[in-house]
Amino acid sequence: MSKQEQLQEIFRDVLDNALLVLTPELAPANCGDWDSVAMVQIVLAVESAFGVRFSTDEVADIKSAADIFKKIDA
């Protein structure tokens, strides 16, 4: 399973949307279910799945799925 597929599964699970198609443009601003609680759940799941750690500043700077892609590809 690719990183994008893994990340999509995380988003589908957290946002409870089995049909969600993860794109770099997906963002809290255009996804009503992506609220602050979902952000915490997404960050924790990504950290666990990919063995990365987000600093508080990095979490605050997440504006879209693209920002998370960058972190796991770093």
N, C-alpha and C positions, 0 to 999 in steps of 0.2 A: 504494500500500500504506500503510495507516495505521500509526501508531507502535506500536499494540498488536500488529498483525500482524507488524511488523518484530521487535518484542521477542519475540514468540512463536517466530519462526523462529530467533532467537538461542538461546533456551532449548532448543528442540527439537534444534538442532545440538550445543550444548555437552553437553546431558544425554543425547544419542543416543536420543531418544524422539520418533519422527515423529508419534505420536498425542497428545502432551502438549497439554493445553488450559491456556493461561496464565490464571490468575486472580490477583487481588490477594492472595489468601490463600496462594498457593503460597509455601512457605518451606523453608529447609534442614531445619527440624524435622519437616516432613511430606513431604519428598521425599528419599528415601534417596540418590539420585544427586547431590544438590546438596551437595557437600562443599567443603572449602577450595580445592581445585584448580579445581573447577568455578566457584567464586565468582570467582577471579582471571580465568578465561577469560570468564565472563559480563561482568564489569566491563570488561575490555579490549575485548570485542566491542561493548558498548554505547557506550563512549567513542568508538570508531572510527565506528560507524554513525550516532551522533547528534551528534557533535562536542561532547561534554561531557567534563568531567574530574571524577573523584571524588577527594577528598582521602582520606588514610589514615583519618581519623576517620569520614568518610562511609561508606567501605567497611565499617569496623567496626560501624557503626550499621545496616547492611542486615540486616533481620530477615525480610523478605518481598519478593515481587515488587512490592508496593505502594510500598515505599521506592524502588525503581528507577523506577517510573512517576512518582513525585513529582519525581525528579531530572531526568528527560528532559522533563517538562512545565514545569519552572521557567523 
